[in-house]
Amino acid sequence: MKEPLFRKKELLILAVLSLVLLGAILIPRLFQSGEGVKAVVTYNGEVIAEIPLDEPNTYTIEGDLTATLVVENGKIRFVNSRCSDKICEAFGWIGRPGESAICAPAKLAVQIV
């Protein structure tokens, strides 16, 4: 008779460890709120604005080129950038700490903190 790959005890341990790992990843995201989260805007590496994400608003930012940032639902994005390739607009909405979007021709960057 062939021995099973895993015994019941090993499967139980594997299942518990998987649930603990999944919980460690998901639980912080469930309790993460938009309060205190802001977007830091830099021009040529220098901080030029800190934008709260808790109120809808539109900001016109002057860099080497003009770009517009829109805040909605705790997120921010580039819109109506004056650059030719519009890659910064393709980044879409960002709103979680650590996310960022860059408009290289304008030398503008937005990072969520």
N, C-alpha and C positions, 0 to 999 in steps of 0.2 A: 504494500500500500504506500502510495506516494504521500510525503509529508507536505502540508500546506505551506505556501510562501510565508504567510503571517499567521501567528496564533491569535486567538481572540484577545488576549491581554495586550499584545503588541498593536492590534488594530484599534483598541480602545485608547491606548496612549497616543497613537498617531492622530486619532480624531480629536482628542482633547487638545493636543498641541496645535493642531490646525485651527481649532476654534479660538484658542488664546491668541494666536498670531493674527487671525482675521479681526478679532476684537481690538487688538492693539492698533490696527490700521484704521478701522472704521469708527470706533468710539470717539477719538479726538475730533474727527470731521463732523460728527453729529452735534457736538457741543460747541463747535467753532461758530462764533457769531461775527457779524460784520462790524460790531462795535469796536472802535479803536483802530480799525484797519484803515490805512490811508495809502495813497499813491504818492511816491516821491518822484518828482520830475527833475531830471538833470539836463543841462545844456553843456555840451563839451566837457562833461565830467563834473560840473559844478551844480550843486543843488539850487534850483531856482524856484521851486514851489513844492508845497506839501498839500495834497488835495484830499479832503475827507470823502469817503465813499458812502456815507450814510444819507446824503441828500442829492437828488438829481440836479445836475447842473451842466453847463457847457463852458469850456475854457478855451480861449485862443492863446496859444503859446508861440512866442517868437523865438526862433532859433536861426540857423542860416536860412531856413525857409519857415513859413508860417504853417502851423498844424493846429487842428482843433481836437480837443479831448472831450468826450461825453461821458458823464457819470449817470448810471441808472442801476437800480436794484443791487447796490453794493458792488458794482463792477465798473470798469473804465475801459475805453477803447479810443484809438485814433480814428478820426473821420476827417474828410476834406483836407488831407495833407496836400501841400503844394509840390511834393516831390513827384517825379515822373513815373516811378515804378509802383507806387502805392503798396509796397510790401508791408509797411507798418499797419495799414488798414486791414490787411489779411490776417494779422495776429488775432483779431477779434477781441472779444471781451476777456479781461483778466480781473481777478478779484481775490485770489488766495495768496497769502504771504509767500513770497519767493518767486511769484510769477512776474514776468517783465515783457515789455514790448519796446521796440526801438525803431526810430526813424533815422537811419544813418545819414541820408542827405541833409537833414535838418540838424543833425548832431543832437537829437533829443532822445531821451530814454525815460521810460516810466517803469518803476518797480513797486510792487505791493509789499508793504511792511506792516 
